[in-house]
Amino acid sequence: MTVIAAGSLLLTACGTTTNPSAGAPEGGSAEAFAAQLGRDYHADYDPLASPRRALDLSDLIVRGTVEEVFDGISTTFPDKQSTERAQGSHVTFRVSVAEVLSGPADAVKDRTVYVQVSKSRSIPTGDLAKANPRAQAVLILDDITDWKPAPNATVNRPDRIPDGVPLYFAFTDGLWMQGANDKAMVSSTAHREDFAPAWGKPNTLDDLVTAIKRAK
């Protein structure tokens, strides 16, 4: 697993366990959802310097729709305090994949990927599930199926993720969403203005996809 994604996974920012929800009707705006997802959360990270760098570092890049948001991974440590600090700091995005931009197509099972996204522990998962606009998204992903933050830690997969399917984490600047009513893409942890010049100032998901494809 790359250092960029691992650094984000180790950051914990209190969430609650709730029944999953399919979210708001499809076709709205992703702006309020992204703002809510990123509230009270900050990650220090090394930006992906170029589309070529994103291709080299990632295990999978896809375009699809965020169909559902539900509880994310939890981590158990030998000491209770560390375990409590790690709870509620991730949600799962169930993404229906429309296009694999990079990586093995057979890594996508039943046209679906399950992505871990960092959030503040103060933001309840249930609130995010209800607010989910089912926006389109481009996701630059790291395979964390076998990852754990420490040798003595146990990473617990959410019950709703089928056994045997890969588990992914989105790079801090590798999760971009755009609803039908949005003129530009948004992220919960990054800003479009922070893209390095090599990206060509992408403003929409279409721009981002074009930049990635040109770098292949």
N, C-alpha and C positions, 0 to 999 in steps of 0.2 A: 504493500500500500504506500502511496506517495506521502511525503512529508506534508504537502499542502493540505490534503484532505484530513490526514491524521491530526494535524494541529487543530482543525475545526472540531473534530470529534471529541477532543479532550477538553474543549471549552464547555463548561456548564453554566448556564446563566440563571414557582413550583407549579407544575402541571398536574392535571387530574386525569384519572382513568375514566373514560366514558364510552358509551356505545358509539360506534362509528356512524357517520352520516354521509350521505352522498353530496351534501352541500347545497348551495343555491342553484337555481336553474342555470343551465349553460347559456353563455352568450353575453354575460355582463362584463364588468371591468375587473382586472386583476390588481388595480392600484391599491384599493383599501385592504384587500387580502394580504398583499405583500407587506404593506405597512404594519398590519396586525401581526403577521408572522415574525417580522424583524424587530418588533417593539422590545425594548430593554435587552436586546442582544447585540453584541459586538464581537467580531472576530478579527484578529490580526492575521494577515495572510500575505503570501507572495502572489501577486496577480499572475494570471496566465499571460505571458508576454506576447503571444501571437497565436493565430489559429494552428500553426504547425506545432507549437508547443502544447497546445491542448490535445492535438491528435497523438503526440508522442507520450504524454503523461497519462491520458485517460485509458480506461479499459473499454468504455462504451460511450457513444454519443448518440442520442436519439431525439426525435421530435415526436410529440404526442399530446395527449390531453390528461390533465390531472383529474382523474375521475373521483377519487376519494382521498380523504385525509383521516388517519386514525393513529392510535398509539404507536410510538416508535420503540426502538430497542431499549432495554434496560440493562444495566451492568451491575453484577454482584461482586463485591470485594470481600476479603476475609474480615475486614473491620466494618462495623455498622455505619460509622460516620461517613466513610468514603462511599458506601453503597447509597446512603440517603442523598448525598450531594449529586450523585449521578442520575437520579431519577427525574423523569419529566423533562429532559433536556433535548429530546428528539421527537419528531412525528414521522409517520410513514406516508409518503405519497404513493398511491397506486396509479400508475400511469399507463394508459393504453397507448401503444406505440404505433404511430402511423408510418414512420420512416427511421431506419437505422442509418445514421450518417457516418459512423465509424465503429469498428469492432465486429465481432462475430455475430451474425444474425441468429445463430442457434442459442445465443445467450439470452435471447428474449423468448420466454416461455408463454405460450398462448397469447402472444401479442401484448404482453404485460411485463412491466418492470416495477420493482418495489424499491423505493428510494428513501433513504434516511435524510432528514433535513433538520438542521440544528435550530433551536428556538430557546427563548428564555423560559426558565421554570415557572415564571410568573404568569405565563400565557396558557390557559387551559386548552388542552387538545380539543375538547368538545366545541369550544368557541370557534376554533379554526375550521373544524369539520363543517360547522353550520355556515361559515362565511365563504367556504370554497366556491369560487365562481366557475369551476370546471374550465379553466382557461387552457389554451394551448401553451406548450412549453418546449423549450430546448434545454436538454440536460446533459452536462458533461460529467461523466460518472466514473467513480472508482469502485472496484469490486472489493467489498469488505466482508465477504462470506466467511472467511476464516480469520478475520482480524479480531484482536482484543487489545485493550489499552495497557495491560500489564500481564506478565506470565501467570499471576495468581488470580486473575479476574475471569469472570464468566459472563459472556454476552448472551442475553436472553432475547431470542427472536419473538416478535409479536405473534400471538396465536393465529391471527388472520393471514399471515404470510404462509403459503403452502410449503411443506417440507420439500427440500431438494432444489428449490429455485434460488438463483443468486440473489445476494443482498447488496445494494449499492448505496454509496454516499455521493451526494453532489458536491463538486468543488465549490468553494465559497463564492467564486465569481462564475460558477458554471450552472446556475439555475435561473433561467429567464422565462417570464410568463407574459402572455398578452391575451387579453379578452377581446371579444368581438367589438366592444365599444372603445377599445384603446387604440390610440394612434401610435403608441410606442410600447416597447417591452419594458418590464420592470423586474426588479430582483429584491429580495428581502434583505440581502447582505452586501450588495454591490451597487455601483452607479454606472450608468452608461458613459458618463464623462470620464470615468477612470480607465476605460479601455486604452491599451497601448496603441500607438500609431499603426502598428502592423495589422490591427484588426480593421482599419478603415472606417472607424466611427459608425458601427452598426446602430441603427435606431429601432429597427423592428426585428421580429423573429426571422422574417425572410432575409433581411440583411445579414443576420448572424449565420444562417444556413448557407448563404452564398459565400461568405468569407471562409467557412469551414470547408466547403466543397472545393473552393479554389486552391486551398492549401494541400489538398491530397495529392 
